[in-house]
Amino acid sequence: MTIKLDKIILNSFIMAFYLCLFYINAIVMIEGIGIVTLACVFALFAVSAVYGWIKTVKGCEIVVIYILSLFFFSILRNGFNSLIVGYLLKFVTYGIIGIIIGMQDINISSVVKMIIAIGIAGSPLMLVKGYDWFLTIDPTRGVAMGLSYALLPLLIASLIGLRYRLRWKLLSFYLVYIIIWFYIKLAPRGVLLAVGIFILIVFYYNFYVQKHRRNIVLFPFLIIIGGMTGALCFVKNIAPIMMGIKKILELEFGIQIFALNKFVYYIEKGDVSNNRFDLWNNGWNLAQTHLLTGNGIGRFEIENGTYTHNIFLQSINEGGVFMLILVCVLLAAAVIWLLFVRGTNVNREQYFFMGLLFVAGAFPLLYSSVYWIMNPFWIFLGYVITHIGFKIKKKMLWCIIRIK
């Protein structure tokens, strides 16, 4: 019997498996499992390459060469150290292949369904271990936090899957239920914020994008202004709002949410940012010493014992203004596309998948983690370069500046 391989399906499975990589590593927790799962990705990737199914664009080569040169510059400036070597290995093993995977032609429905299937296959291990197990093996909650972020692609894929046929609806509902159960006990505030952003993306598509209204330009700007105003009002009144929600959930429903309890704890402590503001201030102060060229990869971590918790400060510290501009262009391309694309140019699945990559790969970097260790970011980068950034049609650009 011969098995006929299909380019789109194989590349779709590679992307799905890659997005679930950290989830598999987190729930299996066997020594060496990371190497095994990564080897599986490389093996599938090699098969696709042998058949000539891997494509790249000039943007890929430019990005990879620039980042490798940035590592070389950083080593010259700060010398070899375990941190920069670790980041370099992460980029070589996760980053480069992630960028290329993000550039491939895929079937979005297949990617989403494969992610759901992987999540379903791993759910018995999650249920058997329970959330207490993840806290027991690491009292600092580092493993639990890592699992929470690793579950993001699966949760978003499951939310997308709720619109598929009945069997996928049921599987998606089951996976959503399991992940939410874990999130209530384990997830930090940033993860719930990312989920909230995706929910806003869903509402925005249903209310505006698919309707293709004539005020295509004006409405997104109104949303931006209204959103910023609402966010400012929310932040100013965040203490009574969070405490009120916590009180209602505990007294009326007997529900305790870890992220909410943590939020209230930091409010009472007088530092709602959990030292983020101090880190950002330190990041900006260090960046000013070499604004043009940057201080090199890992320099901030060496001096402060932790990362900046912000992609903009990380990029300007590591590569200077030029690196910051590249990051801003990347994120701006994604946000502009999400805000201004018309329903006639994109279907629901394409829009929500872009939302998945943005929420799982880019948004958390605004306040947590570093891109060197966050593999969904590299898929997001490759996807934006190929499918968004360099393929925005003149018609779309005209829509952005034209008021009908």
ZALUMFI-941539 format. One record per residue: x, y, z of N, C-alpha, C in turn; residue in three letters. Coordinates in steps of 0.05 Angstrom, whole numbers, padded with zeros to 5 digits, always signed. Example, Ala and Ser with C-alpha at 12.3 -4.5 7.8 and 13.67 -1.06 7.14 Angstrom:
+00264-00114+00156+00246-00090+00156+00264-00066+00156ALA;+00257-00045+00142+00273-00021+00143+00258+00001+00157SER;
% end
This chain:
+00017-00024+00000+00000+00000+00000+00018+00025+00000MET;+00011+00044-00017+00027+00068-00018+00011+00091-00005THR;+00026+00109+00008+00013+00131+00021+00020+00156+00006ILE;+00000+00170-00004+00005+00195-00019+00006+00219+00000LYS;+00029+00231+00000+00033+00255+00017+00022+00279+00003LEU;+00010+00297+00018-00001+00321+00008+00014+00345+00020ASP;+00023+00363+00003+00039+00386+00012+00024+00402+00034LYS;+00000+00410+00028-00015+00427+00047-00020+00413+00073ILE;-00028+00388+00072-00035+00373+00097-00010+00369+00113ILE;+00013+00361+00101+00037+00356+00116+00047+00382+00129LEU;+00048+00404+00113+00056+00429+00125+00037+00439+00147ASN;+00012+00433+00144-00008+00440+00164-00003+00425+00190SER;+00004+00399+00187+00010+00383+00211+00035+00392+00224PHE;+00055+00400+00209+00080+00410+00220+00075+00435+00236ILE;+00059+00453+00226+00053+00478+00240+00037+00471+00266MET;+00017+00454+00264+00002+00447+00288+00019+00434+00309ALA;+00036+00415+00301+00054+00402+00320+00073+00421+00333PHE;+00083+00440+00316+00102+00459+00327+00089+00478+00347TYR;+00065+00487+00341+00050+00504+00360+00044+00490+00386LEU;+00042+00463+00385+00036+00447+00409+00061+00436+00423CYS;+00085+00444+00413+00110+00433+00422+00113+00435+00453LEU;+00110+00459+00463+00114+00464+00491+00092+00451+00508PHE;+00068+00448+00497+00046+00434+00511+00054+00405+00515TYR;+00064+00392+00494+00072+00364+00496+00094+00361+00516ILE;+00114+00379+00515+00136+00378+00534+00127+00381+00563ASN;+00107+00400+00567+00098+00407+00594+00083+00384+00607ALA;+00065+00371+00591+00049+00350+00604+00062+00323+00606ILE;+00081+00318+00588+00095+00292+00589+00116+00292+00611VAL;+00132+00314+00612+00152+00318+00633+00170+00294+00637MET;+00180+00284+00615+00200+00262+00616+00227+00274+00606ILE;+00248+00267+00619+00274+00279+00612+00280+00272+00583GLU;+00287+00292+00568+00293+00288+00539+00270+00290+00521GLY;+00245+00294+00531+00222+00295+00514+00223+00319+00495ILE;+00235+00341+00504+00238+00364+00487+00254+00358+00462GLY;+00275+00343+00465+00292+00335+00442+00277+00317+00424ILE;+00261+00298+00435+00246+00280+00419+00225+00294+00402VAL;+00210+00312+00415+00189+00326+00400+00200+00345+00379THR;+00223+00358+00386+00236+00375+00366+00246+00358+00343LEU;+00257+00334+00349+00266+00316+00328+00243+00308+00309ALA;+00220+00304+00320+00196+00297+00304+00190+00320+00285CYS;+00191+00344+00295+00186+00367+00277+00207+00368+00255VAL;+00232+00365+00262+00253+00365+00242+00249+00343+00221PHE;+00241+00319+00230+00236+00297+00212+00214+00303+00192ALA;+00192+00313+00202+00170+00321+00185+00178+00343+00166LEU;+00193+00362+00177+00203+00384+00161+00221+00375+00138PHE;+00238+00355+00145+00256+00344+00125+00241+00330+00103ALA;+00220+00315+00110+00204+00301+00090+00192+00322+00071VAL;+00181+00343+00082+00169+00364+00065+00190+00377+00047SER;+00214+00381+00058+00236+00393+00043+00245+00375+00020ALA;+00246+00349+00025+00255+00329+00005+00236+00330-00019VAL;+00210+00333-00014+00190+00334-00035+00189+00362-00048TYR;+00206+00381-00039+00206+00408-00050+00181+00424-00043GLY;+00170+00418-00019+00146+00432-00011+00151+00455+00008TRP;+00176+00461+00013+00183+00483+00031+00190+00507+00014ILE;+00177+00529+00019+00183+00554+00005+00193+00575+00025LYS;+00209+00593+00015+00218+00616+00031+00217+00641+00014THR;+00216+00663+00027+00217+00689+00014+00241+00704+00023VAL;+00248+00725+00008+00272+00741+00015+00271+00752+00043LYS;+00247+00757+00052+00244+00768+00080+00256+00749+00100GLY;+00253+00723+00095+00263+00702+00114+00294+00704+00115CYS;+00307+00705+00093+00336+00706+00092+00346+00731+00106GLU;+00333+00754+00101+00341+00779+00113+00339+00778+00143ILE;+00317+00768+00153+00312+00766+00182+00332+00748+00195VAL;+00336+00724+00184+00355+00705+00196+00383+00716+00196VAL;+00392+00727+00174+00420+00738+00173+00423+00761+00192ILE;+00403+00778+00194+00405+00800+00213+00406+00791+00242TYR;+00390+00772+00249+00390+00762+00277+00416+00748+00283ILE;+00426+00732+00265+00452+00718+00270+00475+00738+00272LEU;+00474+00760+00256+00494+00781+00259+00491+00795+00285SER;+00467+00798+00295+00462+00810+00321+00474+00793+00343LEU;+00472+00767+00341+00485+00749+00361+00515+00753+00359PHE;+00527+00754+00335+00555+00757+00332+00565+00784+00345PHE;+00550+00805+00340+00556+00831+00352+00555+00830+00382PHE;+00534+00816+00393+00531+00814+00422+00554+00798+00435SER;+00563+00777+00421+00586+00762+00432+00611+00779+00432ILE;+00615+00795+00411+00638+00812+00410+00638+00833+00432LEU;+00614+00843+00438+00611+00864+00458+00612+00853+00487ARG;+00597+00832+00492+00594+00822+00519+00608+00795+00525ASN;+00620+00783+00504+00633+00757+00508+00614+00734+00509GLY;+00625+00710+00510+00609+00686+00512+00598+00683+00541PHE;+00574+00675+00543+00562+00669+00569+00540+00649+00564ASN;+00532+00635+00585+00512+00614+00582+00485+00624+00572SER;+00478+00649+00579+00453+00660+00571+00452+00665+00541LEU;+00472+00678+00530+00471+00684+00501+00474+00658+00485ILE;+00490+00639+00495+00492+00613+00481+00465+00599+00481VAL;+00451+00600+00504+00424+00588+00505+00405+00600+00486GLY;+00405+00627+00485+00387+00641+00466+00394+00634+00437TYR;+00420+00633+00431+00429+00626+00404+00419+00598+00396LEU;+00422+00579+00414+00413+00552+00409+00382+00551+00405LEU;+00368+00567+00421+00339+00568+00418+00331+00579+00390LYS;+00346+00600+00382+00339+00612+00356+00346+00593+00333PHE;+00369+00579+00335+00377+00561+00314+00357+00537+00312VAL;+00349+00526+00335+00332+00502+00336+00303+00509+00334THR;+00294+00531+00346+00265+00537+00345+00259+00561+00327TYR;+00276+00582+00328+00269+00606+00313+00269+00603+00283GLY;+00292+00594+00272+00294+00592+00243+00273+00574+00231ILE;+00269+00551+00242+00250+00532+00232+00221+00543+00236ILE;+00217+00557+00258+00191+00569+00263+00184+00590+00242GLY;+00203+00607+00235+00198+00627+00214+00191+00614+00188ILE;+00206+00593+00181+00201+00579+00155+00173+00565+00156ILE;+00167+00553+00178+00141+00540+00180+00118+00560+00177ILE;+00122+00583+00188+00101+00604+00186+00097+00614+00158GLY;+00116+00610+00140+00115+00619+00113+00101+00600+00094MET;+00096+00576+00103+00086+00555+00084+00056+00558+00079GLN;+00048+00547+00056+00019+00545+00049+00007+00524+00066ASP;-00015+00531+00080-00028+00512+00098-00058+00512+00093ILE;-00071+00492+00105-00100+00491+00107-00107+00498+00136ASN;-00118+00522+00140-00123+00531+00167-00141+00512+00183ILE;-00161+00502+00170-00179+00483+00183-00164+00459+00193SER;-00146+00449+00176-00130+00425+00184-00112+00432+00207SER;-00099+00455+00207-00082+00463+00230-00098+00464+00256VAL;-00121+00477+00255-00138+00480+00278-00147+00453+00289VAL;-00156+00435+00271-00166+00409+00279-00143+00392+00290LYS;-00119+00394+00278-00097+00378+00288-00088+00388+00316MET;-00089+00414+00321-00083+00425+00347-00103+00414+00368ILE;-00129+00414+00360-00149+00404+00378-00144+00374+00384ILE;-00138+00359+00363-00133+00330+00366-00109+00325+00385ALA;-00088+00341+00382-00064+00338+00400-00072+00344+00428ILE;-00089+00365+00431-00098+00373+00458-00115+00351+00471GLY;-00133+00339+00455-00150+00317+00465-00132+00293+00473ILE;-00113+00287+00456-00095+00264+00462-00080+00268+00488ALA;-00072+00293+00494-00057+00298+00518-00074+00303+00543GLY;-00100+00308+00539-00117+00315+00562-00118+00294+00584SER;-00117+00267+00577-00117+00248+00599-00094+00251+00618PRO;-00070+00258+00607-00047+00263+00624-00051+00286+00643LEU;-00064+00307+00632-00069+00331+00648-00089+00324+00671MET;-00109+00308+00664-00129+00302+00684-00118+00283+00705LEU;-00102+00264+00697-00090+00245+00716-00071+00259+00735VAL;-00055+00277+00724-00036+00291+00742-00050+00312+00759LYS;-00070+00326+00747-00084+00347+00762-00066+00371+00765GLY;-00079+00394+00771-00064+00419+00774-00045+00419+00798TYR;-00052+00404+00819-00035+00403+00843-00007+00392+00836ASP;-00006+00373+00817+00019+00361+00810+00039+00381+00799TRP;+00028+00400+00782+00045+00420+00769+00055+00440+00790PHE;+00040+00444+00812+00049+00461+00833+00070+00447+00851LEU;+00066+00421+00855+00083+00406+00873+00112+00404+00862THR;+00114+00399+00836+00141+00396+00824+00156+00422+00822ILE;+00142+00445+00825+00155+00471+00823+00139+00491+00840ASP;+00145+00493+00866+00130+00512+00883+00131+00541+00874PRO;+00150+00548+00858+00152+00576+00848+00132+00582+00826THR;+00117+00561+00817+00096+00563+00797+00107+00567+00769ARG;+00133+00564+00766+00145+00567+00739+00134+00548+00719GLY;+00132+00522+00727+00121+00502+00709+00092+00507+00703VAL;+00077+00515+00723+00048+00521+00719+00045+00544+00700ALA;+00062+00565+00703+00060+00588+00685+00067+00580+00657MET;+00088+00563+00654+00095+00554+00627+00073+00538+00615GLY;+00060+00520+00630+00038+00505+00619+00015+00523+00611LEU;+00010+00544+00627-00012+00562+00620-00008+00575+00593SER;+00016+00584+00588+00022+00597+00562+00022+00576+00540TYR;+00032+00552+00546+00032+00530+00526+00004+00522+00518ALA;-00015+00526+00535-00043+00518+00529-00057+00539+00513LEU;-00046+00563+00510-00059+00585+00495-00067+00577+00467LEU;-00048+00566+00450-00056+00558+00423-00078+00538+00422PRO;-00078+00519+00442-00099+00499+00443-00126+00510+00450LEU;-00126+00529+00469-00152+00541+00477-00163+00557+00454LEU;-00147+00573+00441-00157+00590+00419-00166+00572+00396ILE;-00151+00551+00390-00159+00532+00369-00186+00520+00376ALA;-00190+00513+00401-00215+00501+00410-00239+00521+00407SER;-00233+00546+00413-00254+00566+00410-00262+00569+00380LEU;-00242+00567+00363-00247+00568+00334-00263+00543+00326ILE;-00255+00520+00337-00268+00494+00331-00297+00493+00339GLY;-00306+00510+00357-00334+00510+00365-00353+00517+00342LEU;-00342+00527+00320-00359+00534+00297-00357+00512+00275ARG;-00343+00490+00281-00342+00469+00261-00366+00450+00264TYR;-00364+00427+00251-00386+00408+00252-00388+00396+00280ARG;-00410+00380+00284-00418+00372+00311-00395+00358+00326LEU;-00382+00338+00314-00361+00323+00329-00338+00341+00337ARG;-00331+00361+00320-00310+00380+00328-00320+00400+00348TRP;-00346+00406+00347-00357+00423+00368-00355+00410+00396LYS;-00361+00384+00396-00360+00369+00422-00332+00366+00432LEU;-00314+00359+00414-00285+00357+00422-00275+00384+00431LEU;-00282+00405+00417-00273+00432+00424-00284+00441+00451SER;-00309+00435+00455-00322+00442+00481-00308+00428+00504PHE;-00302+00402+00500-00289+00386+00520-00261+00398+00527TYR;-00246+00405+00506-00219+00416+00510-00220+00443+00523LEU;-00239+00460+00515-00243+00486+00528-00249+00483+00557VAL;-00266+00464+00564-00273+00459+00592-00249+00451+00608TYR;-00233+00432+00597-00209+00423+00612-00189+00445+00616ILE;-00184+00461+00595-00165+00482+00597-00174+00504+00617ILE;-00199+00511+00616-00210+00531+00634-00208+00522+00663ILE;-00213+00496+00667-00210+00485+00694-00181+00488+00704TRP;-00162+00484+00687-00134+00488+00695-00128+00518+00698PHE;-00139+00534+00681-00134+00563+00682-00144+00575+00708TYR;-00166+00566+00718-00177+00577+00742-00157+00573+00765ILE;-00144+00550+00765-00125+00544+00787-00096+00552+00782LYS;-00088+00555+00757-00060+00558+00751-00053+00584+00736LEU;-00070+00593+00719-00062+00613+00699-00056+00640+00712ALA;-00034+00653+00704-00028+00680+00714-00046+00700+00700PRO;-00044+00725+00708-00061+00746+00697-00057+00750+00667ARG;-00032+00748+00659-00026+00754+00631-00039+00734+00612GLY;-00042+00709+00620-00055+00690+00603-00085+00696+00599VAL;-00098+00703+00621-00126+00710+00619-00130+00736+00603LEU;-00111+00754+00605-00113+00778+00589-00110+00772+00559LEU;-00093+00753+00553-00090+00745+00524-00115+00732+00514ALA;-00128+00715+00531-00153+00703+00523-00175+00724+00519VAL;-00175+00744+00536-00194+00766+00534-00190+00782+00508GLY;-00165+00785+00499-00159+00799+00474-00170+00783+00450ILE;-00168+00756+00451-00179+00740+00429-00209+00742+00428PHE;-00222+00743+00452-00251+00746+00452-00259+00773+00440ILE;-00244+00794+00445-00249+00820+00433-00245+00818+00402LEU;-00225+00803+00393-00221+00799+00364-00245+00785+00352ILE;-00256+00765+00366-00280+00751+00356-00304+00771+00354VAL;-00308+00786+00375-00330+00806+00374-00326+00826+00352PHE;-00302+00835+00348-00296+00855+00328-00302+00845+00300TYR;-00294+00819+00295-00300+00807+00269-00330+00805+00265TYR;-00344+00794+00284-00373+00790+00281-00389+00816+00279ASN;-00380+00836+00293-00394+00861+00294-00387+00879+00270PHE;-00362+00878+00261-00353+00897+00241-00342+00886+00216TYR;-00321+00869+00218-00306+00860+00194-00323+00846+00174VAL;-00339+00827+00183-00355+00811+00164-00378+00827+00152GLN;-00386+00849+00165-00408+00865+00155-00400+00884+00132LYS;-00374+00889+00130-00364+00905+00107-00379+00932+00105HIS;-00379+00947+00127-00393+00972+00128-00378+00993+00111ARG;-00393+01014+00103-00381+01034+00086-00362+01052+00102ARG;-00366+01055+00128-00347+01071+00144-00324+01054+00153ASN;-00312+01040+00132-00291+01020+00138-00267+01033+00151ILE;-00261+01058+00146-00238+01071+00157-00244+01084+00184VAL;-00266+01098+00185-00272+01114+00209-00277+01096+00233LEU;-00291+01074+00229-00299+01057+00252-00275+01046+00268PHE;-00254+01035+00254-00231+01025+00270-00218+01047+00287PRO;-00216+01071+00276-00204+01093+00292-00222+01100+00316PHE;-00248+01098+00312-00266+01102+00335-00262+01080+00356LEU;-00258+01056+00346-00253+01033+00364-00227+01038+00380ILE;-00207+01047+00366-00181+01051+00379-00184+01073+00401ILE;-00196+01095+00394-00200+01117+00413-00217+01108+00436ILE;-00240+01095+00430-00257+01086+00451-00244+01065+00469GLY;-00229+01047+00456-00215+01026+00472-00194+01038+00490GLY;-00179+01057+00481-00159+01070+00498-00172+01085+00521MET;-00194+01099+00515-00208+01113+00536-00220+01094+00557THR;-00232+01072+00547-00243+01052+00565-00222+01039+00582GLY;-00199+01033+00569-00177+01020+00584-00166+01039+00605ALA;-00164+01065+00599-00154+01084+00619-00173+01086+00643LEU;-00199+01087+00637-00218+01088+00659-00217+01063+00676CYS;-00214+01040+00662-00212+01014+00677-00188+01013+00695PHE;-00165+01022+00684-00140+01021+00700-00142+01039+00724VAL;-00155+01063+00721-00157+01081+00743-00175+01070+00765LYS;-00194+01053+00758-00213+01042+00778-00209+01012+00781ASN;-00185+01002+00775-00181+00973+00775-00183+00960+00802ILE;-00174+00975+00823-00174+00963+00850-00202+00956+00859ALA;-00222+00974+00860-00249+00967+00868-00262+00947+00850PRO;-00256+00949+00824-00269+00930+00805-00259+00901+00810ILE;-00233+00897+00813-00223+00870+00817-00232+00859+00844MET;-00231+00876+00864-00239+00867+00891-00269+00860+00892MET;-00285+00876+00877-00314+00870+00875-00320+00844+00861GLY;-00306+00839+00839-00309+00814+00824-00301+00790+00841ILE;-00278+00793+00855-00268+00771+00873-00289+00765+00895LYS;-00300+00786+00906-00319+00782+00928-00345+00768+00917LYS;-00354+00776+00894-00379+00764+00883-00374+00734+00877ILE;-00351+00728+00864-00345+00700+00856-00343+00682+00881LEU;-00330+00693+00902-00325+00676+00925-00351+00673+00942GLU;-00366+00694+00946-00389+00693+00963-00413+00681+00949LEU;-00418+00687+00924-00441+00678+00910-00438+00651+00897GLU;-00413+00645+00887-00409+00620+00872-00388+00602+00884PHE;-00374+00611+00904-00353+00595+00916-00329+00589+00898GLY;-00324+00608+00879-00302+00604+00860-00279+00622+00867ILE;-00255+00610+00867-00231+00625+00871-00213+00621+00847GLN;-00206+00644+00834-00189+00644+00810-00162+00654+00818ILE;-00142+00638+00812-00114+00644+00821-00106+00671+00810PHE;-00110+00677+00785-00102+00702+00773-00115+00726+00787ALA;-00140+00723+00794-00155+00745+00807-00144+00749+00836LEU;-00139+00726+00850-00128+00728+00877-00101+00742+00877ASN;-00085+00735+00856-00058+00746+00854-00060+00776+00848LYS;-00080+00784+00831-00083+00812+00825-00090+00828+00850PHE;-00109+00817+00865-00117+00831+00890-00094+00833+00910VAL;-00078+00811+00911-00055+00811+00929-00036+00834+00922TYR;-00030+00838+00896-00012+00859+00888-00024+00887+00891TYR;-00051+00888+00889-00064+00914+00894-00060+00922+00923ILE;-00065+00903+00941-00062+00908+00970-00033+00913+00977GLU;-00015+00901+00962+00014+00905+00967+00023+00932+00956LYS;+00007+00945+00939+00014+00971+00928+00031+00970+00903GLY;+00033+00946+00891+00049+00943+00866+00034+00924+00847ASP;+00014+00936+00834-00003+00920+00816+00012+00908+00793VAL;+00035+00920+00786+00051+00911+00763+00069+00888+00770SER;+00071+00881+00795+00090+00860+00804+00119+00866+00794ASN;+00127+00890+00800+00154+00900+00794+00159+00905+00764ASN;+00138+00904+00748+00141+00909+00719+00151+00938+00714ARG;+00139+00957+00728+00146+00985+00724+00176+00990+00729PHE;+00186+00978+00750+00214+00982+00756+00232+00969+00735ASP;+00224+00945+00725+00239+00932+00704+00238+00949+00678LEU;+00215+00960+00671+00213+00976+00647+00230+01001+00650TRP;+00230+01013+00674+00246+01037+00678+00276+01030+00675ASN;+00284+01007+00686+00312+00998+00684+00319+00992+00654ASN;+00299+00981+00640+00304+00974+00612+00308+00999+00595GLY;+00292+01020+00601+00295+01044+00586+00321+01059+00592TRP;+00328+01058+00618+00354+01071+00626+00377+01057+00613ASN;+00377+01031+00612+00399+01016+00600+00399+01021+00570LEU;+00376+01022+00557+00374+01025+00528+00386+01052+00520ALA;+00384+01073+00537+00394+01099+00530+00424+01100+00528GLN;+00438+01081+00539+00467+01081+00538+00477+01075+00510THR;+00462+01059+00494+00469+01053+00467+00444+01051+00450HIS;+00431+01074+00446+00405+01074+00432+00407+01064+00403LEU;+00428+01071+00390+00431+01065+00362+00438+01035+00357LEU;+00457+01025+00372+00467+00998+00367+00456+00977+00386THR;+00446+00986+00409+00437+00967+00429+00459+00957+00446GLY;+00452+00943+00468+00472+00933+00486+00479+00904+00482ASN;+00466+00891+00463+00472+00863+00458+00452+00845+00471GLY;+00449+00821+00460+00429+00802+00469+00437+00792+00497ILE;+00418+00792+00515+00422+00782+00542+00435+00801+00561GLY;+00443+00825+00552+00457+00844+00570+00439+00853+00593ARG;+00413+00858+00587+00395+00867+00609+00392+00845+00630PHE;+00389+00820+00621+00386+00798+00640+00411+00795+00658GLU;+00434+00799+00646+00459+00796+00661+00460+00817+00683ILE;+00451+00841+00677+00453+00863+00697+00430+00863+00717GLU;+00407+00852+00709+00384+00854+00726+00373+00828+00737ASN;+00384+00806+00727+00376+00780+00737+00350+00769+00726GLY;+00337+00785+00708+00313+00776+00695+00310+00792+00669THR;+00290+00785+00653+00286+00798+00627+00268+00823+00630TYR;+00266+00839+00609+00251+00864+00611+00221+00861+00613THR;+00210+00838+00606+00181+00834+00605+00167+00853+00586HIS;+00181+00861+00564+00168+00878+00544+00184+00876+00518ASN;+00170+00869+00497+00184+00864+00471+00197+00889+00460ILE;+00185+00913+00465+00197+00937+00454+00223+00944+00469PHE;+00223+00942+00495+00247+00948+00511+00268+00926+00506LEU;+00259+00901+00503+00278+00880+00497+00292+00885+00470GLN;+00277+00892+00450+00288+00896+00423+00307+00920+00422SER;+00300+00942+00435+00317+00965+00434+00342+00961+00450ILE;+00340+00945+00471+00364+00939+00487+00383+00920+00473ASN;+00372+00901+00458+00388+00882+00444+00399+00891+00418GLU;+00383+00906+00403+00392+00914+00376+00389+00943+00369GLY;+00382+00959+00389+00380+00987+00384+00355+00996+00369GLY;+00356+01020+00359+00332+01032+00346+00324+01016+00322VAL;+00343+01005+00307+00337+00990+00282+00321+00965+00289PHE;+00329+00951+00310+00315+00927+00319+00287+00935+00328MET;+00285+00957+00342+00258+00966+00352+00240+00972+00329LEU;+00250+00985+00308+00234+00992+00285+00224+00966+00271ILE;+00241+00946+00269+00232+00921+00256+00209+00908+00272LEU;+00212+00908+00299+00191+00896+00316+00165+00912+00314VAL;+00167+00939+00313+00144+00956+00311+00130+00951+00284CYS;+00145+00949+00263+00133+00944+00236+00119+00917+00236VAL;+00131+00897+00248+00119+00870+00249+00092+00871+00264LEU;+00092+00883+00288+00067+00883+00303+00046+00902+00291LEU;+00056+00924+00279+00037+00943+00267+00023+00930+00243ALA;+00038+00914+00227+00026+00901+00204+00004+00882+00212ALA;+00008+00867+00234-00012+00849+00244-00037+00864+00255ALA;-00032+00885+00271-00054+00900+00283-00070+00915+00261VAL;-00056+00927+00242-00070+00942+00221-00087+00923+00204ILE;-00076+00899+00199-00091+00879+00184-00116+00871+00199TRP;-00114+00866+00225-00137+00858+00241-00158+00880+00242LEU;-00149+00904+00243-00167+00927+00246-00181+00935+00220LEU;-00166+00934+00198-00176+00946+00173-00183+00927+00151PHE;-00177+00901+00154-00184+00883+00132-00214+00881+00129VAL;-00223+00878+00104-00251+00876+00098-00261+00847+00098ARG;-00286+00843+00104-00297+00817+00104-00297+00804+00077GLY;-00296+00820+00056-00295+00809+00029-00267+00798+00022THR;-00247+00806+00037-00219+00798+00032-00210+00776+00050ASN;-00225+00769+00070-00217+00749+00089-00242+00735+00100VAL;-00240+00709+00105-00263+00695+00117-00258+00692+00147ASN;-00278+00682+00161-00277+00680+00190-00253+00664+00199ARG;-00248+00641+00186-00227+00623+00195-00199+00637+00192GLU;-00195+00650+00170-00169+00664+00165-00165+00686+00186GLN;-00186+00700+00192-00184+00722+00211-00178+00712+00239TYR;-00193+00691+00247-00189+00681+00274-00162+00667+00277PHE;-00152+00655+00255-00125+00642+00257-00103+00663+00260PHE;-00106+00686+00247-00088+00708+00251-00089+00717+00280MET;-00114+00718+00291-00118+00724+00319-00104+00705+00337GLY;-00105+00679+00330-00092+00658+00346-00061+00663+00347LEU;-00049+00668+00324-00020+00672+00323-00013+00698+00338LEU;-00029+00719+00335-00023+00744+00349-00025+00740+00379PHE;-00046+00727+00389-00051+00725+00417-00031+00705+00430VAL;-00025+00683+00416-00007+00663+00427+00023+00670+00423ALA;+00029+00684+00401+00057+00688+00394+00068+00716+00399GLY;+00051+00737+00400+00061+00764+00401+00051+00779+00426ALA;+00025+00778+00431+00013+00795+00452+00026+00790+00479PHE;+00031+00766+00488+00043+00762+00515+00071+00775+00518PRO;+00084+00780+00495+00111+00792+00497+00110+00821+00505LEU;+00086+00833+00505+00083+00860+00514+00088+00862+00544LEU;+00085+00841+00559+00087+00842+00588+00100+00818+00601TYR;+00109+00798+00584+00120+00774+00595+00138+00760+00575SER;+00155+00742+00585+00171+00725+00568+00190+00740+00550SER;+00206+00725+00535+00224+00735+00515+00220+00720+00489VAL;+00224+00733+00466+00218+00719+00441+00236+00697+00435TYR;+00260+00696+00446+00279+00674+00440+00269+00647+00449TRP;+00252+00647+00470+00243+00622+00481+00213+00617+00475ILE;+00201+00634+00459+00172+00631+00454+00168+00623+00425MET;+00166+00597+00420+00165+00588+00392+00141+00598+00376ASN;+00117+00602+00387+00095+00613+00371+00102+00640+00359PRO;+00120+00655+00371+00127+00681+00361+00140+00679+00333PHE;+00157+00658+00330+00171+00655+00305+00153+00647+00282TRP;+00132+00631+00288+00112+00625+00268+00096+00650+00261ILE;+00090+00665+00281+00076+00691+00277+00093+00709+00259PHE;+00119+00710+00264+00137+00727+00247+00136+00718+00218LEU;+00140+00692+00214+00140+00681+00186+00114+00685+00173GLY;+00092+00681+00187+00065+00684+00176+00059+00712+00168TYR;+00067+00731+00185+00062+00760+00178+00078+00768+00154VAL;+00104+00760+00154+00121+00768+00131+00109+00758+00104ILE;+00100+00733+00104+00091+00721+00079+00062+00728+00072THR;+00044+00726+00092+00015+00727+00087+00003+00754+00093HIS;+00017+00771+00108+00006+00797+00116+00023+00820+00107ILE;+00047+00822+00118+00064+00845+00115+00071+00852+00086GLY;+00080+00833+00070+00089+00838+00043+00068+00833+00022PHE;+00044+00827+00030+00023+00821+00011-00002+00838+00016LYS;+00001+00861+00028-00022+00878+00032-00027+00892+00005ILE;-00049+00888-00007-00055+00898-00033-00059+00928-00033LYS;-00056+00940-00056-00059+00969-00058-00088+00977-00050LYS;-00106+00959-00056-00134+00965-00049-00137+00968-00019LYS;-00123+00951-00004-00125+00952+00026-00112+00977+00036MET;-00089+00984+00025-00075+01008+00033-00092+01033+00027LEU;-00106+01032+00005-00124+01054-00002-00147+01056+00018TRP;-00156+01033+00027-00179+01032+00046-00170+01045+00073CYS;-00145+01042+00080-00135+01053+00105-00135+01083+00105ILE;-00129+01096+00082-00126+01125+00081-00151+01138+00070ILE;-00169+01123+00059-00193+01135+00046-00217+01134+00065ARG;-00231+01156+00067-00255+01157+00082-00278+01160+00062ILE;-00295+01139+00063-00317+01139+00044-00340+01156+00055LYS;
% end
